[in-house]
């Protein structure tokens, strides 16, 4: 997967444009979201445990607990976590975006 990012401010709002494979010029507003806590909540809502989740993302259990405390997560890891949990964290993390091909 190829991902290109461009960040800039529009007033006091941090915006990001990115291109993923065939999608171009996707504009997103960052939301103030503690992504680690959100990942933990979604995992618990699905009835998953930390051991299962750690195996799925190839992490040690202790590192999963550290992940839950993080406000931000690497994009590649967030995509992997989204796939594992079947939940679109990118849409939650970024504001309303518009896709164009």
KOLFIDREN-689814 format. One record per atom (N, C-alpha, C, CB): residue number from 1; residue in one letter; atom name; y, x negated, z negated. Coordinates in steps of 0.2 Angstrom, whole numbers, plus 5000, padded with zeros to 4 digits. Each point is the difference from the previous one (the first is absolute). Glycine has a CB too. Example, Ala and Ser with C-alpha at 12.3 -4.5 7.8 and 13.67 -1.06 7.14 Angstrom:
! KOLFIDREN-689814
+------+------+------+------+------+------+
: resi : resn : name :   py :   px :   pz :
+------+------+------+------+------+------+
:    1 :    A :    N : 4972 : 4934 : 4961 :
:    1 :    A :   CA : 5006 : 5004 : 5000 :
:    1 :    A :    C : 5006 : 4996 : 5000 :
:    1 :    A :   CB : 4994 : 5009 : 4994 :
:    2 :    S :    N : 5011 : 4993 : 5010 :
:    2 :    S :   CA : 5006 : 4996 : 4999 :
:    2 :    S :    C : 5005 : 5004 : 4997 :
:    2 :    S :   CB : 4997 : 4994 : 5010 :
+------+------+------+------+------+------+
This chain:
! KOLFIDREN-689814
+------+------+------+------+------+------+
: resi : resn : name :   py :   px :   pz :
+------+------+------+------+------+------+
:    1 :    X :    N : 4994 : 4996 : 5000 :
:    1 :    X :   CA : 5006 : 5004 : 5000 :
:    1 :    X :    C : 5006 : 4996 : 5000 :
:    1 :    X :   CB : 4994 : 5009 : 4994 :
:    2 :    X :    N : 5011 : 4992 : 5011 :
:    2 :    X :   CA : 5006 : 4996 : 5000 :
:    2 :    X :    C : 5006 : 5004 : 4997 :
:    2 :    X :   CB : 4996 : 4994 : 5010 :
:    3 :    X :    N : 5007 : 5004 : 4985 :
:    3 :    X :   CA : 5006 : 5003 : 4997 :
:    3 :    X :    C : 5006 : 4996 : 5000 :
:    3 :    X :   CB : 4992 : 5006 : 4993 :
:    4 :    X :    N : 5013 : 4996 : 5009 :
:    4 :    X :   CA : 5007 : 4997 : 5000 :
:    4 :    X :    C : 5005 : 5004 : 4996 :
:    4 :    X :   CB : 4997 : 4995 : 5012 :
:    5 :    X :    N : 5006 : 5001 : 4984 :
:    5 :    X :   CA : 5005 : 5004 : 4995 :
:    5 :    X :    C : 5007 : 4997 : 5002 :
:    5 :    X :   CB : 4991 : 5001 : 4991 :
:    6 :    X :    N : 5014 : 5003 : 5008 :
:    6 :    X :   CA : 5007 : 4999 : 5000 :
:    6 :    X :    C : 5004 : 5004 : 4994 :
:    6 :    X :   CB : 4999 : 4997 : 5013 :
:    7 :    X :    N : 5004 : 4999 : 4982 :
:    7 :    X :   CA : 5003 : 5004 : 4995 :
:    7 :    X :    C : 5007 : 4999 : 5000 :
:    7 :    X :   CB : 4990 : 4997 : 4993 :
:    8 :    X :    N : 5014 : 5008 : 5005 :
:    8 :    X :   CA : 5007 : 5000 : 5000 :
:    8 :    X :    C : 5003 : 5005 : 4995 :
:    8 :    X :   CB : 5000 : 4996 : 5012 :
:    9 :    X :    N : 5006 : 5004 : 4986 :
:    9 :    X :   CA : 5003 : 5005 : 4996 :
:    9 :    X :    C : 5004 : 5005 : 5004 :
:    9 :    X :   CB : 5000 : 4992 : 4991 :
:   10 :    X :    N : 5000 : 5014 : 5008 :
:   10 :    X :   CA : 5005 : 5005 : 5003 :
:   10 :    X :    C : 5003 : 5003 : 4994 :
:   10 :    X :   CB : 4993 : 5002 : 5010 :
:   11 :    X :    N : 5013 : 4996 : 4988 :
:   11 :    X :   CA : 5004 : 5002 : 4994 :
:   11 :    X :    C : 4996 : 4996 : 4994 :
:   11 :    X :   CB : 5004 : 5012 : 5005 :
:   12 :    X :    N : 4994 : 4992 : 4991 :
:   12 :    X :   CA : 4996 : 4998 : 4994 :
:   12 :    X :    C : 4993 : 5000 : 5000 :
:   12 :    X :   CB : 5010 : 5003 : 4993 :
:   13 :    X :    N : 4987 : 5000 : 5013 :
:   13 :    X :   CA : 4993 : 5001 : 5001 :
:   13 :    X :    C : 4997 : 4995 : 5004 :
:   13 :    X :   CB : 5002 : 5012 : 5000 :
:   14 :    X :    N : 4992 : 4985 : 4998 :
:   14 :    X :   CA : 4997 : 4995 : 5003 :
:   14 :    X :    C : 4995 : 5004 : 5005 :
:   14 :    X :   CB : 5001 : 4991 : 4990 :
:   15 :    X :    N : 5000 : 5007 : 5017 :
:   15 :    X :   CA : 4996 : 5003 : 5005 :
:   15 :    X :    C : 4995 : 4995 : 5003 :
:   15 :    X :   CB : 5009 : 5008 : 5002 :
:   16 :    X :    N : 4986 : 4994 : 5001 :
:   16 :    X :   CA : 4995 : 4996 : 5003 :
:   16 :    X :    C : 4998 : 5003 : 5007 :
:   16 :    X :   CB : 4996 : 4995 : 4989 :
:   17 :    X :    N : 5004 : 5001 : 5016 :
:   17 :    X :   CA : 4997 : 5002 : 5006 :
:   17 :    X :    C : 4994 : 4996 : 5001 :
:   17 :    X :   CB : 5011 : 5003 : 5005 :
:   18 :    X :    N : 4984 : 5000 : 4998 :
:   18 :    X :   CA : 4994 : 4996 : 5001 :
:   18 :    X :    C : 4996 : 5003 : 5006 :
:   18 :    X :   CB : 4999 : 4997 : 4988 :
:   19 :    X :    N : 4997 : 4998 : 5015 :
:   19 :    X :   CA : 4996 : 5002 : 5005 :
:   19 :    X :    C : 4993 : 4998 : 4999 :
:   19 :    X :   CB : 5009 : 4998 : 5008 :
:   20 :    X :    N : 4986 : 5007 : 4992 :
:   20 :    X :   CA : 4993 : 4999 : 4999 :
:   20 :    X :    C : 4997 : 5002 : 5006 :
:   20 :    X :   CB : 5001 : 5003 : 4988 :
:   21 :    X :    N : 4995 : 4992 : 5015 :
:   21 :    X :   CA : 4997 : 5001 : 5006 :
:   21 :    X :    C : 5004 : 5004 : 5006 :
:   21 :    X :   CB : 4989 : 4999 : 4993 :
:   22 :    X :    N : 5009 : 5007 : 5008 :
:   22 :    X :   CA : 5003 : 5004 : 5005 :
:   22 :    X :    C : 5007 : 5003 : 4998 :
:   22 :    X :   CB : 4989 : 5002 : 5005 :
:   23 :    X :    N : 5012 : 4999 : 4988 :
:   23 :    X :   CA : 5005 : 5004 : 4998 :
:   23 :    X :    C : 5006 : 4995 : 5000 :
:   23 :    X :   CB : 4993 : 5008 : 4993 :
:   24 :    X :    N : 5013 : 4994 : 5009 :
:   24 :    X :   CA : 5006 : 4996 : 5000 :
:   24 :    X :    C : 5006 : 5003 : 4996 :
:   24 :    X :   CB : 4996 : 4995 : 5011 :
:   25 :    X :    N : 5008 : 5001 : 4987 :
:   25 :    X :   CA : 5006 : 5003 : 4997 :
:   25 :    X :    C : 4999 : 5005 : 4995 :
:   25 :    X :   CB : 5006 : 4998 : 5010 :
:   26 :    X :    N : 4990 : 5001 : 4985 :
:   26 :    X :   CA : 4999 : 5005 : 4994 :
:   26 :    X :    C : 5005 : 4998 : 4995 :
:   26 :    X :   CB : 4987 : 5001 : 5003 :
:   27 :    X :    N : 5017 : 5004 : 4995 :
:   27 :    X :   CA : 5005 : 4999 : 4995 :
:   27 :    X :    C : 4998 : 5003 : 4994 :
:   27 :    X :   CB : 5009 : 4999 : 5009 :
:   28 :    X :    N : 4991 : 4997 : 4985 :
:   28 :    X :   CA : 4998 : 5002 : 4994 :
:   28 :    X :    C : 5006 : 4998 : 4995 :
:   28 :    X :   CB : 4988 : 4999 : 5003 :
:   29 :    X :    N : 5013 : 5006 : 4992 :
:   29 :    X :   CA : 5004 : 4999 : 4994 :
:   29 :    X :    C : 4995 : 4998 : 4994 :
:   29 :    X :   CB : 5009 : 5008 : 5004 :
:   30 :    X :    N : 4993 : 4987 : 4993 :
:   30 :    X :   CA : 4996 : 4998 : 4994 :
:   30 :    X :    C : 5001 : 5005 : 4994 :
:   30 :    X :   CB : 5000 : 4988 : 5003 :
:   31 :    X :    N : 4995 : 5014 : 4994 :
:   31 :    X :   CA : 5000 : 5005 : 4994 :
:   31 :    X :    C : 4999 : 4995 : 4994 :
:   31 :    X :   CB : 4996 : 5011 : 5007 :
:   32 :    X :    N : 5007 : 4992 : 4988 :
:   32 :    X :   CA : 4999 : 4996 : 4993 :
:   32 :    X :    C : 4994 : 5003 : 4997 :
:   32 :    X :   CB : 5012 : 4999 : 4998 :
:   33 :    X :    N : 4982 : 4997 : 5004 :
:   33 :    X :   CA : 4993 : 5002 : 4998 :
:   33 :    X :    C : 4997 : 4994 : 4997 :
:   33 :    X :   CB : 5000 : 5009 : 5009 :
:   34 :    X :    N : 4997 : 4992 : 4985 :
:   34 :    X :   CA : 4996 : 4995 : 4997 :
:   34 :    X :    C : 4993 : 5001 : 5004 :
:   34 :    X :   CB : 5006 : 5000 : 4989 :
:   35 :    X :    N : 4992 : 4996 : 5016 :
:   35 :    X :   CA : 4994 : 5001 : 5004 :
:   35 :    X :    C : 4994 : 4999 : 4996 :
:   35 :    X :   CB : 5007 : 4997 : 5010 :
:   36 :    X :    N : 4993 : 4998 : 4985 :
:   36 :    X :   CA : 4994 : 4999 : 4997 :
:   36 :    X :    C : 4998 : 5005 : 4995 :
:   36 :    X :   CB : 5003 : 4989 : 5000 :
:   37 :    X :    N : 5002 : 5015 : 4997 :
:   37 :    X :   CA : 4998 : 5006 : 4996 :
:   37 :    X :    C : 4998 : 5005 : 5004 :
:   37 :    X :   CB : 5008 : 4997 : 4992 :
:   38 :    X :    N : 4995 : 5004 : 5014 :
:   38 :    X :   CA : 4998 : 5005 : 5005 :
:   38 :    X :    C : 4993 : 4999 : 5002 :
:   38 :    X :   CB : 5012 : 5002 : 5004 :
:   39 :    X :    N : 4986 : 4992 : 4998 :
:   39 :    X :   CA : 4993 : 4998 : 5002 :
:   39 :    X :    C : 4995 : 5002 : 4995 :
:   39 :    X :   CB : 5004 : 4991 : 5007 :
:   40 :    X :    N : 4998 : 5007 : 4986 :
:   40 :    X :   CA : 4995 : 5002 : 4995 :
:   40 :    X :    C : 5000 : 5007 : 4999 :
:   40 :    X :   CB : 5003 : 4990 : 4994 :
:   41 :    X :    N : 5002 : 5014 : 5007 :
:   41 :    X :   CA : 5000 : 5007 : 4999 :
:   41 :    X :    C : 4995 : 5004 : 5005 :
:   41 :    X :   CB : 5012 : 4999 : 4995 :
:   42 :    X :    N : 4989 : 4999 : 5011 :
:   42 :    X :   CA : 4996 : 5002 : 5006 :
:   42 :    X :    C : 4993 : 4999 : 4999 :
:   42 :    X :   CB : 5009 : 4999 : 5008 :
:   43 :    X :    N : 4989 : 4995 : 4990 :
:   43 :    X :   CA : 4993 : 4998 : 4998 :
:   43 :    X :    C : 4997 : 5004 : 4995 :
:   43 :    X :   CB : 5003 : 4988 : 5003 :
:   44 :    X :    N : 5001 : 5013 : 4991 :
:   44 :    X :   CA : 4998 : 5004 : 4995 :
:   44 :    X :    C : 4999 : 5007 : 5002 :
:   44 :    X :   CB : 5005 : 4993 : 4992 :
:   45 :    X :    N : 5000 : 5010 : 5012 :
:   45 :    X :   CA : 4999 : 5007 : 5003 :
:   45 :    X :    C : 4994 : 5001 : 5004 :
:   45 :    X :   CB : 5012 : 5001 : 5000 :
:   46 :    X :    N : 4985 : 4994 : 5003 :
:   46 :    X :   CA : 4994 : 5000 : 5004 :
:   46 :    X :    C : 4994 : 4999 : 4996 :
:   46 :    X :   CB : 5007 : 4996 : 5010 :
:   47 :    X :    N : 4994 : 5003 : 4984 :
:   47 :    X :   CA : 4994 : 4998 : 4995 :
:   47 :    X :    C : 4997 : 4994 : 5001 :
:   47 :    X :   CB : 4998 : 5012 : 5001 :
:   48 :    X :    N : 5006 : 4983 : 5002 :
:   48 :    X :   CA : 4997 : 4993 : 5001 :
:   48 :    X :    C : 5001 : 4996 : 4994 :
:   48 :    X :   CB : 5003 : 5001 : 5013 :
:   49 :    X :    N : 4993 : 4994 : 4986 :
:   49 :    X :   CA : 5001 : 4995 : 4995 :
:   49 :    X :    C : 5003 : 4993 : 5002 :
:   49 :    X :   CB : 4991 : 5007 : 4993 :
:   50 :    X :    N : 5011 : 4989 : 5003 :
:   50 :    X :   CA : 5003 : 4994 : 5001 :
:   50 :    X :    C : 4994 : 4995 : 5003 :
:   50 :    X :   CB : 5009 : 5001 : 4991 :
:   51 :    X :    N : 4985 : 5000 : 5007 :
:   51 :    X :   CA : 4995 : 4995 : 5003 :
:   51 :    X :    C : 4999 : 5002 : 5007 :
:   51 :    X :   CB : 4994 : 4999 : 4989 :
:   52 :    X :    N : 5005 : 5007 : 5013 :
:   52 :    X :   CA : 4999 : 5003 : 5007 :
:   52 :    X :    C : 5006 : 4997 : 5004 :
:   52 :    X :   CB : 4993 : 5010 : 4996 :
:   53 :    X :    N : 5013 : 4991 : 5002 :
:   53 :    X :   CA : 5006 : 4999 : 5003 :
:   53 :    X :    C : 5001 : 4992 : 5002 :
:   53 :    X :   CB : 5005 : 5010 : 4995 :
:   54 :    X :    N : 4993 : 4986 : 4999 :
:   54 :    X :   CA : 5000 : 4993 : 5001 :
:   54 :    X :    C : 4995 : 4997 : 5005 :
:   54 :    X :   CB : 5004 : 5000 : 4988 :
:   55 :    X :    N : 4990 : 5003 : 5013 :
:   55 :    X :   CA : 4996 : 4998 : 5005 :
:   55 :    X :    C : 5002 : 5002 : 5007 :
:   55 :    X :   CB : 4991 : 5002 : 4991 :
:   56 :    X :    N : 5012 : 5004 : 5009 :
:   56 :    X :   CA : 5002 : 5002 : 5007 :
:   56 :    X :    C : 5006 : 4996 : 5003 :
:   56 :    X :   CB : 4997 : 5011 : 4996 :
:   57 :    X :    N : 5007 : 4986 : 4999 :
:   57 :    X :   CA : 5006 : 4996 : 5003 :
:   57 :    X :    C : 4999 : 4992 : 4999 :
:   57 :    X :   CB : 5007 : 5010 : 4998 :
:   58 :    X :    N : 4986 : 4989 : 5000 :
:   58 :    X :   CA : 4998 : 4993 : 4999 :
:   58 :    X :    C : 5005 : 4996 : 4994 :
:   58 :    X :   CB : 4996 : 5000 : 5012 :
:   59 :    X :    N : 5005 : 5004 : 4983 :
:   59 :    X :   CA : 5004 : 4997 : 4994 :
:   59 :    X :    C : 4996 : 5000 : 4994 :
:   59 :    X :   CB : 5010 : 5004 : 5005 :
:   60 :    X :    N : 4992 : 4991 : 4990 :
:   60 :    X :   CA : 4997 : 5000 : 4994 :
:   60 :    X :    C : 5003 : 5006 : 4996 :
:   60 :    X :   CB : 4998 : 4987 : 5000 :
:   61 :    X :    N : 4998 : 5016 : 4995 :
:   61 :    X :   CA : 5003 : 5006 : 4996 :
:   61 :    X :    C : 5006 : 4998 : 4997 :
:   61 :    X :   CB : 4988 : 5004 : 4998 :
:   62 :    X :    N : 5013 : 4990 : 4999 :
:   62 :    X :   CA : 5006 : 4998 : 4997 :
:   62 :    X :    C : 5006 : 5000 : 5005 :
:   62 :    X :   CB : 4993 : 4993 : 4992 :
:   63 :    X :    N : 5006 : 5005 : 5014 :
:   63 :    X :   CA : 5005 : 5000 : 5005 :
:   63 :    X :    C : 5002 : 5007 : 5002 :
:   63 :    X :   CB : 4996 : 4989 : 5004 :
:   64 :    X :    N : 4999 : 5016 : 4996 :
:   64 :    X :   CA : 5002 : 5007 : 5001 :
:   64 :    X :    C : 5005 : 5002 : 4995 :
:   64 :    X :   CB : 4989 : 5002 : 5005 :
:   65 :    X :    N : 5010 : 4997 : 4988 :
:   65 :    X :   CA : 5004 : 5002 : 4995 :
:   65 :    X :    C : 5007 : 4997 : 5001 :
:   65 :    X :   CB : 4990 : 5001 : 4992 :
:   66 :    X :    N : 5010 : 4992 : 5010 :
:   66 :    X :   CA : 5007 : 4997 : 5002 :
:   66 :    X :    C : 5003 : 5004 : 5006 :
:   66 :    X :   CB : 4996 : 4989 : 4996 :
:   67 :    X :    N : 5000 : 5013 : 5009 :
:   67 :    X :   CA : 5003 : 5004 : 5005 :
:   67 :    X :    C : 5003 : 5006 : 4998 :
:   67 :    X :   CB : 4991 : 4995 : 5008 :
:   68 :    X :    N : 5006 : 5009 : 4988 :
:   68 :    X :   CA : 5003 : 5006 : 4997 :
:   68 :    X :    C : 5007 : 4999 : 4997 :
:   68 :    X :   CB : 4988 : 5004 : 4998 :
:   69 :    X :    N : 5013 : 4990 : 4999 :
:   69 :    X :   CA : 5007 : 4999 : 4997 :
:   69 :    X :    C : 5005 : 4997 : 5005 :
:   69 :    X :   CB : 4994 : 4997 : 4990 :
:   70 :    X :    N : 5004 : 5002 : 5016 :
:   70 :    X :   CA : 5005 : 4998 : 5005 :
:   70 :    X :    C : 5004 : 5005 : 5003 :
:   70 :    X :   CB : 4992 : 4991 : 5003 :
:   71 :    X :    N : 5015 : 5008 : 4998 :
:   71 :    X :   CA : 5004 : 5005 : 5003 :
:   71 :    X :    C : 5000 : 5000 : 5008 :
:   71 :    X :   CB : 5007 : 4998 : 4990 :
:   72 :    X :    N : 4991 : 4996 : 5012 :
:   72 :    X :   CA : 4999 : 4999 : 5008 :
:   72 :    X :    C : 4993 : 4997 : 5001 :
:   72 :    X :   CB : 5013 : 4999 : 5002 :
:   73 :    X :    N : 4985 : 5002 : 5004 :
:   73 :    X :   CA : 4993 : 4998 : 5003 :
:   73 :    X :    C : 5001 : 4997 : 5007 :
:   73 :    X :   CB : 4994 : 5008 : 4992 :
:   74 :    X :    N : 5003 : 4987 : 5009 :
:   74 :    X :   CA : 5000 : 4997 : 5007 :
:   74 :    X :    C : 4997 : 5006 : 5005 :
:   74 :    X :   CB : 4998 : 4988 : 4996 :
:   75 :    X :    N : 5006 : 5012 : 5010 :
:   75 :    X :   CA : 4998 : 5005 : 5005 :
:   75 :    X :    C : 4993 : 5001 : 5002 :
:   75 :    X :   CB : 5012 : 4999 : 5004 :
:   76 :    X :    N : 4985 : 4995 : 4997 :
:   76 :    X :   CA : 4993 : 5000 : 5002 :
:   76 :    X :    C : 4995 : 5002 : 4995 :
:   76 :    X :   CB : 5003 : 4990 : 5007 :
:   77 :    X :    N : 4999 : 5009 : 4987 :
:   77 :    X :   CA : 4996 : 5002 : 4994 :
:   77 :    X :    C : 5001 : 5008 : 4999 :
:   77 :    X :   CB : 5001 : 4989 : 4995 :
:   78 :    X :    N : 5005 : 5013 : 5006 :
:   78 :    X :   CA : 5002 : 5007 : 5000 :
:   78 :    X :    C : 4996 : 5004 : 5005 :
:   78 :    X :   CB : 5011 : 4998 : 4995 :
:   79 :    X :    N : 4989 : 5000 : 5011 :
:   79 :    X :   CA : 4996 : 5003 : 5006 :
:   79 :    X :    C : 4992 : 5000 : 4998 :
:   79 :    X :   CB : 5009 : 4996 : 5008 :
:   80 :    X :    N : 4989 : 4999 : 4989 :
:   80 :    X :   CA : 4993 : 5000 : 4998 :
:   80 :    X :    C : 4998 : 5005 : 4995 :
:   80 :    X :   CB : 5000 : 4988 : 5003 :
:   81 :    X :    N : 5005 : 5012 : 4992 :
:   81 :    X :   CA : 4999 : 5005 : 4994 :
:   81 :    X :    C : 5000 : 5007 : 5003 :
:   81 :    X :   CB : 5005 : 4992 : 4992 :
:   82 :    X :    N : 5000 : 5009 : 5012 :
:   82 :    X :   CA : 5001 : 5007 : 5003 :
:   82 :    X :    C : 4993 : 5002 : 5004 :
:   82 :    X :   CB : 5012 : 4998 : 5002 :
:   83 :    X :    N : 4985 : 4997 : 5001 :
:   83 :    X :   CA : 4994 : 5002 : 5004 :
:   83 :    X :    C : 4994 : 5001 : 4995 :
:   83 :    X :   CB : 5004 : 4993 : 5010 :
:   84 :    X :    N : 4996 : 5003 : 4985 :
:   84 :    X :   CA : 4994 : 5001 : 4995 :
:   84 :    X :    C : 5001 : 5006 : 4996 :
:   84 :    X :   CB : 5000 : 4988 : 4999 :
:   85 :    X :    N : 5006 : 5014 : 4999 :
:   85 :    X :   CA : 5001 : 5006 : 4996 :
:   85 :    X :    C : 5001 : 5006 : 5005 :
:   85 :    X :   CB : 5005 : 4994 : 4990 :
:   86 :    X :    N : 4996 : 5005 : 5016 :
:   86 :    X :   CA : 5001 : 5006 : 5005 :
:   86 :    X :    C : 5007 : 5003 : 4998 :
:   86 :    X :   CB : 4988 : 5002 : 5001 :
:   87 :    X :    N : 5017 : 4994 : 4998 :
:   87 :    X :   CA : 5006 : 5003 : 4998 :
:   87 :    X :    C : 5006 : 4996 : 5003 :
:   87 :    X :   CB : 4995 : 5004 : 4989 :
:   88 :    X :    N : 5010 : 4999 : 5014 :
:   88 :    X :   CA : 5005 : 4997 : 5004 :
:   88 :    X :    C : 5006 : 4997 : 4995 :
:   88 :    X :   CB : 4997 : 5007 : 5010 :
:   89 :    X :    N : 5002 : 4987 : 4987 :
:   89 :    X :   CA : 5005 : 4998 : 4995 :
:   89 :    X :    C : 5006 : 4998 : 5004 :
:   89 :    X :   CB : 4991 : 4996 : 4992 :
:   90 :    X :    N : 5008 : 5002 : 5014 :
:   90 :    X :   CA : 5006 : 4997 : 5004 :
:   90 :    X :    C : 5005 : 5006 : 5001 :
:   90 :    X :   CB : 4993 : 4992 : 5006 :
:   91 :    X :    N : 5005 : 5014 : 4995 :
:   91 :    X :   CA : 5004 : 5006 : 5000 :
:   91 :    X :    C : 5004 : 5001 : 4994 :
:   91 :    X :   CB : 4993 : 5005 : 5009 :
:   92 :    X :    N : 5004 : 4994 : 4985 :
:   92 :    X :   CA : 5003 : 5001 : 4994 :
:   92 :    X :    C : 5005 : 4995 : 4998 :
:   92 :    X :   CB : 4989 : 5005 : 4996 :
:   93 :    X :    N : 5009 : 4989 : 5006 :
:   93 :    X :   CA : 5004 : 4994 : 4998 :
:   93 :    X :    C : 5007 : 5000 : 5004 :
:   93 :    X :   CB : 4989 : 4993 : 4997 :
:   94 :    X :    N : 5010 : 5009 : 5010 :
:   94 :    X :   CA : 5006 : 5000 : 5004 :
:   94 :    X :    C : 5002 : 5007 : 5001 :
:   94 :    X :   CB : 4996 : 4990 : 5006 :
:   95 :    X :    N : 5011 : 5011 : 4995 :
:   95 :    X :   CA : 5003 : 5007 : 5000 :
:   95 :    X :    C : 4997 : 5003 : 5007 :
:   95 :    X :   CB : 5010 : 4996 : 4993 :
:   96 :    X :    N : 4994 : 5009 : 5009 :
:   96 :    X :   CA : 4998 : 5004 : 5006 :
:   96 :    X :    C : 5001 : 4995 : 5006 :
:   96 :    X :   CB : 5002 : 5012 : 4994 :
:   97 :    X :    N : 4993 : 4987 : 5010 :
:   97 :    X :   CA : 5001 : 4996 : 5006 :
:   97 :    X :    C : 4999 : 5004 : 5006 :
:   97 :    X :   CB : 4997 : 4990 : 4994 :
:   98 :    X :    N : 5005 : 5007 : 5011 :
:   98 :    X :   CA : 4999 : 5004 : 5007 :
:   98 :    X :    C : 4997 : 4995 : 5004 :
:   98 :    X :   CB : 5010 : 5007 : 4999 :
:   99 :    X :    N : 4984 : 4995 : 5004 :
:   99 :    X :   CA : 4996 : 4996 : 5005 :
:   99 :    X :    C : 5002 : 5001 : 5007 :
:   99 :    X :   CB : 4991 : 5000 : 4991 :
:  100 :    X :    N : 5009 : 4995 : 5012 :
:  100 :    X :   CA : 5001 : 5000 : 5008 :
:  100 :    X :    C : 4996 : 4995 : 5003 :
:  100 :    X :   CB : 5012 : 5005 : 4999 :
:  101 :    X :    N : 4985 : 4997 : 5007 :
:  101 :    X :   CA : 4996 : 4995 : 5003 :
:  101 :    X :    C : 5004 : 4996 : 5005 :
:  101 :    X :   CB : 4990 : 5008 : 4998 :
+------+------+------+------+------+------+
